[in-house]
Amino acid sequence: MARSSLMLFFTLLTPITASPNPNLPFVINTWSGPFAAATDAAYHVLTHPFRSPFSSSPSPTLALDAVEAGCATCERNQCDTTVGFGGSPDEQCETTLDALIIDGTTMKSGAVAGLRRIRDAVAVARAVLDYTRHSLLVGDQATQFAVEMGFGPEEDLSTAESRARCEEWKAGGCKGNYRVGVLPDPERFCGPYTPGLGDDGLGWVVQAEGQASHDTISMVAIDSNSVMAAGTSTNGAAFKIPGRVGDGPIVGSGSYVDGDVGGCGATGDGDIMLRFLPCYQAVENLRLGMAPTEAAEDVVRRMVRKYPNISSGIVVVNKRGEHGGAGSGWTFTYSYRGGEMDASEVVTVPPITAVDVRMPKQGPTEL
């Protein structure tokens, strides 16, 4: 039996007393629609915490429990087919999973990347945090660890729908893949590929940035005692090169939290976003005194200056439960629920564009 199932079996469900901060407890995560079910699941854990039959105190890991429950909800529900099994097949039509969870008090994290044949990605990431001194396990070795920790059975994470989508993509010449400068021309043909000769007419270089899919759940939770945690779960970019790891399981990129300051969750063009560690930067912006929306917008503007067409979405919350978000390349939404709210609410964030970003003035050249 998986560790999370054991936790449910040996604990009691008890309402929690009110927080002196009316915003708390609090949950925020990327996206709306099916992702709001994750918001509500995490909030329910925060307001009805698991208590040991041998103790009257809520678990000190309540915020972590909430993040795990919220992300797991999206994994089970296959949110937008971009979280959990049955979505975003790679070039070989296999679905693999990435997940991250972070303790805002200790700054410890656990993550898995390229997880194969195990559905419970965020729970395995939690097991990495709880039962190892490591931070990230990958591929088949992560699968082996998951089996050792009681997760399973191993199963194909692809579905008939995801495989059909992949076969259709192959039949269309594998357009929109992530190969550059290879032979044959990756914009017209599928592989296998070999190194090309660049853009001299004998090889081809794809100029487009971004990825075919990039909807990820990233979540931050704050319990009634202001203890914080964050996490991310995704099945990555559709038609990615097997073995690719994006921003989701990377600390400071997919999500980040420092319980002294606040937390952040991100979604978007992962291969670009991880170059900026946007969530780490957003939390540092809070530390410098920025409001959550200002902190998020600053991060997005930094990325848009370098990559005007980037798709991104950032949610930021400080330790008081004040929140905001920013995005680019699409109309971004996020869900939140806190205090005594009866249901999650959705915020729609208009995109920041290159026109909105004032380029920094060029100063004198220094030798």
MOKANOR-V770647 format. One record per residue. N is the residue number from 1. RES is the residue in three letters. PSI is psi in whole degrees, -180 to 180 (NA if undefined). OMEGA is omega as a letter, one per 30 degrees, with the letter a starting at -180 (none if undefined). D_CENTER is the distance of its C-alpha to the mean C-alpha in Angstrom with 2 decimals. Layout:
# MOKANOR-V770647
<<N	RES	PSI	OMEGA	D_CENTER> <N	RES	PSI	OMEGA	D_CENTER>>
This chain:
# MOKANOR-V770647
<<1	MET	137	a	25.86> <2	ALA	154	a	22.23> <3	ARG	-42	a	21.81> <4	SER	-34	l	19.92> <5	SER	-39	l	22.85> <6	LEU	-39	l	25.33> <7	MET	-43	l	23.89> <8	LEU	-36	a	24.43> <9	PHE	-38	a	27.88> <10	PHE	15	a	29.28> <11	THR	164	l	28.22> <12	LEU	150	a	29.56> <13	LEU	118	a	27.92> <14	THR	135	l	29.41> <15	PRO	155	a	28.89> <16	ILE	152	l	28.05> <17	THR	161	a	30.28> <18	ALA	151	l	29.48> <19	SER	148	l	27.92> <20	PRO	-21	l	30.13> <21	ASN	117	a	27.32> <22	PRO	-15	l	27.28> <23	ASN	-15	a	23.61> <24	LEU	152	f	22.61> <25	PRO	167	a	21.04> <26	PHE	142	l	18.02> <27	VAL	139	l	14.56> <28	ILE	141	l	12.36> <29	ASN	159	l	9.21> <30	THR	143	l	8.30> <31	TRP	170	a	10.94> <32	SER	-152	a	14.12> <33	GLY	-124	a	16.42> <34	PRO	-21	a	15.17> <35	PHE	-20	l	12.04> <36	ALA	-24	l	14.75> <37	ALA	-33	l	15.82> <38	ALA	-40	l	12.80> <39	THR	-48	a	13.83> <40	ASP	-37	l	17.34> <41	ALA	-44	l	16.71> <42	ALA	-42	l	15.17> <43	TYR	-39	l	18.00> <44	HIS	-39	l	20.53> <45	VAL	-41	a	19.73> <46	LEU	-34	a	20.23> <47	THR	-14	l	23.46> <48	HIS	69	a	24.81> <49	PRO	153	l	23.89> <50	PHE	128	l	24.91> <51	ARG	138	l	28.13> <52	SER	143	l	30.06> <53	PRO	-16	a	33.51> <54	PHE	5	a	34.92> <55	SER	145	l	33.40> <56	SER	-1	a	33.32> <57	SER	142	l	30.34> <58	PRO	159	l	26.74> <59	SER	137	l	24.42> <60	PRO	-10	l	23.47> <61	THR	26	a	19.98> <62	LEU	-42	l	19.63> <63	ALA	-41	l	16.53> <64	LEU	-42	l	14.83> <65	ASP	-40	a	16.36> <66	ALA	-45	l	15.02> <67	VAL	-43	l	11.32> <68	GLU	-45	a	12.09> <69	ALA	-41	a	14.11> <70	GLY	-49	a	11.81> <71	CYS	-38	l	8.94> <72	ALA	-33	l	12.02> <73	THR	-44	l	13.56> <74	CYS	-35	l	11.18> <75	GLU	-45	a	11.59> <76	ARG	-39	a	15.30> <77	ASN	-4	a	15.57> <78	GLN	52	a	13.81> <79	CYS	116	l	12.27> <80	ASP	20	a	13.50> <81	THR	17	l	13.84> <82	THR	2	l	10.43> <83	VAL	135	l	9.00> <84	GLY	-170	a	11.50> <85	PHE	161	l	14.90> <86	GLY	21	l	17.01> <87	GLY	169	l	14.87> <88	SER	63	l	14.29> <89	PRO	151	l	17.23> <90	ASP	-172	a	17.96> <91	GLU	-27	a	21.43> <92	GLN	12	l	22.98> <93	CYS	18	l	21.60> <94	GLU	139	l	19.56> <95	THR	129	l	16.11> <96	THR	163	a	14.11> <97	LEU	148	l	10.87> <98	ASP	142	l	8.26> <99	ALA	156	a	6.93> <100	LEU	142	l	7.33> <101	ILE	140	a	9.44> <102	ILE	134	l	11.66> <103	ASP	118	a	15.11> <104	GLY	-12	l	16.10> <105	THR	-51	a	19.74> <106	THR	-16	a	20.09> <107	MET	10	l	17.13> <108	LYS	150	l	16.80> <109	SER	158	l	13.58> <110	GLY	141	a	13.11> <111	ALA	155	l	10.98> <112	VAL	148	l	11.84> <113	ALA	142	a	11.63> <114	GLY	33	a	13.75> <115	LEU	127	a	14.54> <116	ARG	138	l	17.53> <117	ARG	14	l	19.43> <118	ILE	125	a	17.65> <119	ARG	-33	a	15.78> <120	ASP	68	a	14.49> <121	ALA	-48	a	11.56> <122	VAL	-31	l	10.21> <123	ALA	-37	l	13.96> <124	VAL	-40	l	14.78> <125	ALA	-41	l	12.34> <126	ARG	-37	l	14.21> <127	ALA	-35	l	17.38> <128	VAL	-43	l	16.74> <129	LEU	-46	a	16.54> <130	ASP	-34	a	19.54> <131	TYR	12	l	21.79> <132	THR	168	l	21.52> <133	ARG	15	l	21.94> <134	HIS	174	l	19.38> <135	SER	-25	a	15.78> <136	LEU	127	l	14.59> <137	LEU	148	a	16.24> <138	VAL	154	l	16.14> <139	GLY	-145	a	17.77> <140	ASP	-30	l	20.89> <141	GLN	-34	l	21.31> <142	ALA	-38	l	18.06> <143	THR	-45	l	19.55> <144	GLN	-44	l	22.82> <145	PHE	-43	a	21.38> <146	ALA	-43	l	19.75> <147	VAL	-42	l	23.18> <148	GLU	-33	a	24.91> <149	MET	3	l	22.86> <150	GLY	7	l	23.95> <151	PHE	152	a	21.12> <152	GLY	-172	g	22.33> <153	PRO	163	l	24.33> <154	GLU	139	a	23.07> <155	GLU	158	l	22.80> <156	ASP	124	a	21.98> <157	LEU	-6	l	18.46> <158	SER	160	l	19.85> <159	THR	172	l	21.85> <160	ALA	-38	a	24.93> <161	GLU	-45	a	23.05> <162	SER	-36	l	20.46> <163	ARG	-39	l	23.40> <164	ALA	-40	l	25.54> <165	ARG	-41	a	23.03> <166	CYS	-43	a	22.94> <167	GLU	-36	l	26.73> <168	GLU	-40	l	27.18> <169	TRP	-43	l	25.13> <170	LYS	-42	a	27.35> <171	ALA	-26	l	30.44> <172	GLY	8	l	29.59> <173	GLY	16	l	29.66> <174	CYS	38	l	25.98> <175	LYS	146	l	25.54> <176	GLY	23	l	22.33> <177	ASN	-174	a	21.57> <178	TYR	19	l	20.42> <179	ARG	143	l	23.81> <180	VAL	143	l	25.90> <181	GLY	32	a	29.51> <182	VAL	168	l	30.29> <183	LEU	139	f	33.05> <184	PRO	174	a	33.38> <185	ASP	114	a	31.93> <186	PRO	-12	l	28.30> <187	GLU	-9	a	28.62> <188	ARG	-21	a	31.41> <189	PHE	153	l	31.25> <190	CYS	170	a	29.16> <191	GLY	-169	g	29.50> <192	PRO	153	a	30.45> <193	TYR	155	l	30.25> <194	THR	159	l	32.14> <195	PRO	135	l	31.97> <196	GLY	-164	a	33.64> <197	LEU	26	l	35.80> <198	GLY	-148	a	33.60> <199	ASP	38	a	34.68> <200	ASP	12	l	38.44> <201	GLY	-19	l	39.00> <202	LEU	-17	l	38.70> <203	GLY	179	a	34.93> <204	TRP	143	l	32.17> <205	VAL	123	l	29.29> <206	VAL	128	a	26.55> <207	GLN	-19	a	26.13> <208	ALA	145	l	23.24> <209	GLU	170	l	19.86> <210	GLY	-175	a	16.49> <211	GLN	165	a	15.23> <212	ALA	-28	l	16.20> <213	SER	146	a	12.98> <214	HIS	40	l	9.59> <215	ASP	122	a	8.39> <216	THR	145	l	4.85> <217	ILE	124	l	4.77> <218	SER	134	a	3.93> <219	MET	146	l	7.46> <220	VAL	135	l	10.51> <221	ALA	145	l	13.74> <222	ILE	125	l	17.27> <223	ASP	-180	a	20.18> <224	SER	-17	l	23.75> <225	ASN	14	l	24.65> <226	SER	16	l	22.00> <227	VAL	136	a	20.07> <228	MET	155	l	16.38> <229	ALA	162	l	13.18> <230	ALA	161	l	9.43> <231	GLY	168	a	6.54> <232	THR	144	l	3.19> <233	SER	139	a	4.70> <234	THR	158	l	5.89> <235	ASN	14	l	9.45> <236	GLY	-169	a	9.25> <237	ALA	136	l	11.95> <238	ALA	137	l	15.03> <239	PHE	27	l	18.11> <240	LYS	160	l	16.59> <241	ILE	130	l	19.06> <242	PRO	133	a	18.96> <243	GLY	-9	a	17.48> <244	ARG	138	l	15.05> <245	VAL	127	l	11.95> <246	GLY	-151	a	9.57> <247	ASP	-20	a	7.49> <248	GLY	-52	a	4.36> <249	PRO	12	a	7.01> <250	ILE	121	a	9.00> <251	VAL	130	l	10.16> <252	GLY	-13	l	10.71> <253	SER	-70	l	8.52> <254	GLY	-40	l	4.73> <255	SER	166	l	6.38> <256	TYR	149	l	10.09> <257	VAL	138	l	12.95> <258	ASP	112	a	16.70> <259	GLY	-16	l	18.64> <260	ASP	-16	a	21.56> <261	VAL	-61	a	19.90> <262	GLY	-168	a	16.62> <263	GLY	170	a	12.84> <264	CYS	147	l	10.12> <265	GLY	148	a	6.65> <266	ALA	156	l	6.05> <267	THR	154	l	6.08> <268	GLY	-153	a	9.13> <269	ASP	90	a	11.36> <270	GLY	-38	a	9.44> <271	ASP	-27	l	12.85> <272	ILE	-45	a	14.19> <273	MET	-36	a	11.61> <274	LEU	-15	l	11.52> <275	ARG	-18	a	15.27> <276	PHE	-8	a	15.04> <277	LEU	60	a	12.68> <278	PRO	-36	a	12.07> <279	CYS	-37	l	10.66> <280	TYR	-45	a	13.52> <281	GLN	-40	a	15.85> <282	ALA	-43	l	15.03> <283	VAL	-38	l	15.84> <284	GLU	-34	l	18.87> <285	ASN	-41	l	19.88> <286	LEU	-42	a	20.06> <287	ARG	-30	l	22.14> <288	LEU	-2	l	24.42> <289	GLY	3	l	25.11> <290	MET	150	l	23.10> <291	ALA	159	a	22.20> <292	PRO	-45	l	18.55> <293	THR	-42	l	19.04> <294	GLU	-40	l	20.99> <295	ALA	-42	l	18.42> <296	ALA	-44	a	15.71> <297	GLU	-38	l	18.41> <298	ASP	-43	a	19.61> <299	VAL	-46	a	16.38> <300	VAL	-40	l	16.24> <301	ARG	-39	l	19.95> <302	ARG	-42	a	19.71> <303	MET	-41	a	17.58> <304	VAL	-33	l	19.81> <305	ARG	-37	a	22.87> <306	LYS	-37	a	22.02> <307	TYR	87	a	20.37> <308	PRO	-25	a	21.87> <309	ASN	11	a	20.24> <310	ILE	138	l	16.58> <311	SER	125	a	14.20> <312	SER	156	l	11.78> <313	GLY	130	a	10.60> <314	ILE	130	l	10.43> <315	VAL	140	a	11.09> <316	VAL	138	l	13.33> <317	VAL	136	l	15.52> <318	ASN	175	a	18.44> <319	LYS	-11	l	19.93> <320	ARG	-3	a	22.32> <321	GLY	12	l	19.85> <322	GLU	135	a	20.51> <323	HIS	165	l	17.60> <324	GLY	176	a	16.98> <325	GLY	168	l	14.86> <326	ALA	157	l	15.50> <327	GLY	174	l	14.74> <328	SER	152	l	16.65> <329	GLY	-10	l	17.67> <330	TRP	171	l	17.23> <331	THR	106	a	17.80> <332	PHE	145	l	14.53> <333	THR	154	l	14.38> <334	TYR	158	a	12.82> <335	SER	146	l	14.15> <336	TYR	160	l	15.67> <337	ARG	135	a	18.41> <338	GLY	171	l	20.58> <339	GLY	-126	l	24.13> <340	GLU	26	l	26.28> <341	MET	139	a	24.54> <342	ASP	-22	a	25.49> <343	ALA	164	l	22.42> <344	SER	153	l	19.14> <345	GLU	158	a	19.65> <346	VAL	137	l	18.00> <347	VAL	132	l	18.16> <348	THR	130	a	18.62> <349	VAL	114	l	18.12> <350	PRO	148	a	20.43> <351	PRO	143	l	19.34> <352	ILE	131	a	20.59> <353	THR	170	l	22.73> <354	ALA	-31	l	24.63> <355	VAL	-32	a	27.68> <356	ASP	-18	a	26.16> <357	VAL	114	l	25.50> <358	ARG	122	a	28.72> <359	MET	139	l	29.07> <360	PRO	144	l	30.25> <361	LYS	142	l	33.98> <362	GLN	121	l	35.32> <363	GLY	-178	l	37.36> <364	PRO	143	a	40.15> <365	THR	130	l	39.42> <366	GLU	134	l	39.74> <367	LEU	NA	none	41.24>>
